[in-house]
Amino acid sequence: MTGARIHELTDKMRLDWLRLIRSENVGPRNFRDLVTRFGGARAALAALPELSRRGGRKTGLIICPIEDAETEIDQISRFGARLVGLGEADYPAWLAQIDHPPPILTVKGRVELLARPAIAIVGARSASAAGRKIAGQLAAELGAAGQVIVSGLARGIDRAAHDAALGTGTIAVVAGGIDVLYPPEHEELTRAIGETGVLVSEIAMGTRPTRTHFPRRNRLISGIAAGTIIIDAAARSGSLITARTAMEQNREVFVVPGSPLDPRAAGGNRLIRDGATLVRHGRDVLEDLNPMVRNLSQEPGDETGGQSVFMMEVDSADITPPDPGPETREAILQLLSVSPVEIDDLIRAANAPAGDVVGAILELELADRVIRDTGQRIALVP
C-alpha cells in the first residue's frame, strides 16, 4: 500500500502487546485508546488497575500475566506460527485500513500471501451442490487472475472455495485459536492451508471457538479482502454479518443470485435488491473491483491504523492516569441507557471536555459498565 509506515516490534514490545490485548475487557478499540493515551503498551498495562477502579469495578481487573504471554509465544513458535503486529511488514495491508484493526495476529504459512490482492468467498455451511460448484469455479478463476481467496474454513461454501484455491493461494481466518481444529473433518485441509496458504487468528492459542468468536472472524475475513462474494446466504445467515462488515469497511459486496424458491438464497437475493453487485463469473468481480482497488490504494492518510503511535514506549513508572473526575463519570452514566447513542452526541450532552468524556468512557468500559459497538456508539451494559 502506498505511504504505509513499516516498523518492527521488539521482543519486549511484542510481549507487552500480547499481554495488553489478552487482558480482561481490552479489545482492538480500547487497545489503541490505551496505547495512545499512555504512550505504549507497557505503560497502559501499569495504568489498567487504577482505570478500572475509577470506572467503578469492585474486583481487580484480570491482567494477562507475563508468564501466560511467554507461554503463548512459546506455543505459537512450537506450532510453526508467529505473531505479527499492526504496522509490521507482514501485517495484512487491507486489514490495517479498517476501523480499529486487531493489534496483533497469529499467522502460519506463506505470510507473503497477506500482501497480495485478495477476495473473500463465504456462504452457507449447508450449501447447495450448485452453490459449492460455483464457489469452486469463482475461486479457481479469481485465483488464476492473481487474487488470493479468503474464507473462514467452515463447511460448505468456505470449504469449496479453499479447496479450489489451494494451488493459487488461500487465506483461512479461524474463529478459535490457530492450533484448534474446527470443524474436525477439515484436518487435512487445515494442514494443507498451513503449508501452502495462510492460517490467521486473533484469538489466543488453545481457545475453542464460541458463538461470540464468529462475528470477530467474519470482520477479519472482509477486512483482509478488497471485496466479498456471498453464495447461498439465508435470511438469517452469518454470511450476512460478513457482508455488513464489508460495507462498513468500504469494501465491495458481490452476490451470486439463487432461486427465490430456495431459502438458502433469500439473504443474498435481498443484498442484490439493496444494491450489492450480481455475480455470474469472475470477470464480473474483477471489472467492478479494479477501480475500487485503485482508489483505496491511493487513499491518503494513515493506512496502518496509527501504528506509528503504537510503536512508542515510555517509562511506565512515570505514568499517572489522567483523571476525568467523578462528575464527568456520573454525568455519562446518567445520560446513557441500554440503547446506544453516538459518542459525539454524548460529549455534547455531558457538557465536559471531549478528552475527559473519552477518558471516562475508557474507564467505564474497562470496569464492564458500558459497551461500544462497531461504530461510534455506546450503551450501558444490560
N, C-alpha and C positions, 0 to 999 in steps of 0.2 A: 504494500500500500504506500502511496506517496506521502512523504512527510512524517512517517512513523518514527518515533524516537525509540531506539532499542537499547535496553540496559540488561545487565546480568545481576541476578541476586547472588549475594554471598551466601555461604552455607548457614551463617548465623541468621541472616535476614530470612532465608527460606524456612528455617526452624521457627522463627518468630511469626512469620505469616501463617504457617500451618497451625501454630498454637492459637492465634487470634481467630482464624476462621472456624476452628473446631471448638471454640469456647461457646458456652451457652448464650443463646439469644443474639449471636453475631452472625449476620448474613452478608452477602455481597454489598448491599446498600450501606448498612452502617459500618461495615469494614472500611469502606472508603471514607465515610464521615469521621471515623475514629482516627484513621491514619493521617488524614488531612488536618484534623483538629490538634493532634498531639505530635505530629512531625515524624511518625514512624510506628511500626507495629509494636516494638518493644515498649515504647512509652505508653501506647494505648493499652497494652496488657496491664501495665502498672496502674493505670487510671480506672480500669473496669470496676473494681470493688467499690470505690467511692462514688462513681457514677450511678451504679445500680442502687446503692444505699440512698442516694439523694432522690432517685426516682420512686422510692417507696418500697423497695424489696426488703422483706423481713428476714430472709435467709441468704446466705452467701451465694454469689453467682459462681457457677462451676466454670473455672478457667482451666483450659487444657494443660495438664502438667507437662513439663519438659520431657519427662521420661516417656509419656504416651506419644508425644510428637516424634521423639527419636525412634521409638519402636515402629511407628507407622512408616517413617522414612526408610528404616531398615527392611521392613516388609515389602515396600514398594520396590526397593532395589533388588531384593531376592526374587521377586516376581518377574523381573526383567522390565519393569516400567520406571518412570521417573516423574518428578514434579516439575511443572512449567508454570511460572508466574506471569501475571499480566505485565506486558512490556518487554518480556524476553523474546528472543528471536523466534522461538518455536511456538509461541502462543498464537492460536488461530487469528489471523488478521481481521476477518469479518466479525468474529465474536467480540473482539476488542472494541468494536464500534457500538455495541448495544448499550442500552441503559443499565448501568451497574453490572458489568460482566463479572463472572466468578474470578476472584483474585488469584486463584491457584487451581490447576487441573492436574489430574494424574493421567498420563498417556503411556501407551505401549504400542510399539510397532514402527512403521515408517513415518516418523513425525514430519518428514518433508511434505507429505500429502496435505498437511494442515495449511500450507501456504498456497496451495493450488486452488483454482476456481472450483466451487462446489455447489451441487444441487441436492436438496433433500427430497426423498420419496418416502411417504408414510401412508398408512391406511389401516384397514380393518385386520384384526387378528383372524377372524373367521371370514376371510376374503373369498370371493367367488373365484372359480377357475379362470374366468376371463380377466378378472382384476389382477390375479397373480401373473398371468401371461403378459399383460400389458405393462405391469411393473417391471418385469424382466426385460421386456423389449425396450422400454424407455431407458432403463439403467444401462443396458448394453449400448444403445445408440448414443446417449449422452456421454458415457464413458469413452467411447471411440472418438468423440469430439473433444476430448480433453477435460471433461468435467469429472470431479471426484463425487461419488454418490454417498450421501449422508443418510443414515436411518437409525432406528432405535433398537435393533436386534430382537424385535418382537416376532411372534408368529405371523404368518400370512404375508401381507404386502411387504413388510420390512425384510422378511427372510428372502423373498423373491428378488428384491432389489439388491440386497447384499450379495446373494449368490451370483447374480448376473454381472456384478461389478468387481468381483474378486481379481480378475485379470487386469483391470484398468485402474483400480483404486477405489477403496470404500472406507468410510469412517463410521464406526458404530459407537453411539453415545449410550452408555448403560445407566440404568436407574439406581443401581446399588454400587457397592464397592467394585472396583475394576477386577478384583480377584474372585468375585462371586458369580457363579454360573447361573444365568437365568435367561430364558427358561432352560431346564436341564437337557432337553433334546437338542439344543444348539451347541453342544460341547465341541463338536468338530468344526462347525462354522466359526465359533468364537476363537478357537485356536488358530484357524486359518487367517482370520482378520488380524489377530495379534501378531502374525508373522508377515503378511503381505499387505495389510491395510493398517488402520489405527483404531485402537480402543481408547475411549475417552470417558472420564468420570470426574465429577466434582465432589463425590461422596467419599467418606472415609473408607479405607480398606476394611474388608470383612463385614460391611454393612449389607444386610439383606434388604432388597427393595420393598418399600411400602407404598401405599396409595399417595402419600404426600411427595414421594420422590419423582413420580412420573411427570407431573407438570414441570418440575425443575429440569428433568431430562429433555422434555419437549422444547423448552425455551432454549436449551443449548443446541438442539438439532437445527432449529430455524435460525439461530444466531450464527452458526458456523457457515451456513449456506447463503448464497445470494438470492435463492428462491426456493419455494417448497411446492412439491407436487402432491396433491391429495387424491387417493384412489380408494374407492369403497369406504366412505365415511358415513356412518349412520347419523341420525338426527342428534343423538347424544353420544358422540364419539370423542375419544381422546385426541384423535387427529384434528378435530376442530379447535382444540386448545393450541396445537402446533400452528394451525392456520392463523389463529388470532394473534399469537406471539409474533409470527412472521410479519403480519400487518403492523403491529406495534413497533417492530424493529425496522420499518420502512423497507421491507423485502417483498418481492412479488409472490403471489399465490396463484398456482395453477391447479386446475381440477380436470380429471378425466371423467366425463359425464357417464351416468349409468341409467338404467331403465327406471322410469318413475314407478314401476311396479315392484322394484327391489328396495326394501327398507335400508339395505346397506349403502344405497346411493343417495339417500334423502339429504344428508348433511352436505355432501359435495355438490349436489344439484342446487341446493339453496345458496351455496357460496357463489356458484356461477350466476345465479339470478341477482345476487348482490354485488356483482362486479368482478369476481375472480376470472382469470383467463382460462377459457376452454382449451384443452389439450387433446390433440389427436395423435401426434407423434413428436419426436424430439426436436424437429425443426421449429415447431410452434414455440417451444420453450426458448430455444436459442435466439430466435428472432425477436421475441419480446424481452428477453433478459439482457441482451448485449447493450442497449442504450442505458439501462439502469445500472449495469456493472460499470460502465464508463463514467456515469455521473457520480456514483458512490466513490469510486476510486479517486476521483478528483475533488471530492468534498473537502473543503478547508476545515481546519480546526484540529482538535486533538483526537486522532483516530484510535489512540491507545487507552482511552478512558481515564486519562490523567495519571498514568503510571509514573511519570517523572516525579510527581508529588509522592507517590508510594515509595520511591527509591530513597527518599531522605530518611535519615535516622538522627535522633537527638538523644541526649543522656536522659534516661527516664527518671533519674534522681532529681532532676531539675524541674520536673513537670508537676504543676498543681492544677487539677482540672478547673477550668473557669466555671464559676457558679452562677447560673442564670437567676437564682433566687427563688424562695418558696412562693412568692406572689405570682411569678410567671408560671410555675408548675401548676399552681392551684387554678389560675385563670384558664389554662389549657384544658385541665380536667373538667372544669365547669362547662366549657364550650363544646366539648366532644360528646358524642354518643356512639352507639354501635353502628350508626350509619356513617360511611366515610365522607369526609369533607376534604376539599383541596387545601393543601398546606398554605398556599398563598392567602386563601380566604381566612384561615385560622390566624395567620400572622396579623392581618388587618384587624380582625375582631379582638385579638388579645391586647392590642394597643401597647405592644412592647417591641423593643428592637428585634429585628429579624434574627440576628445571631443568638440572642437569648432564647427565642422561641425554638429555633432549630436545636440548640444545645439541650433545652428541656425535653424536647421530643426524643432525643437520643437517650437521655437518662430514663425516661418513662418506657421506652422500647426495651432497653436492657433489663428493666425491672419487670417486664412482661405485662405492662399495664395498657399499652397501646400497640397497634399493629398497622403497618403500612402495606398498601397493595403494590402492584407492579408499576402503577403510575405515581403521581404526586398527591396521593390521598391517604388520609389517616383516620383511624377509628379507635374507640375503646375496645379492649379485648372483652368479648362477651363473658 
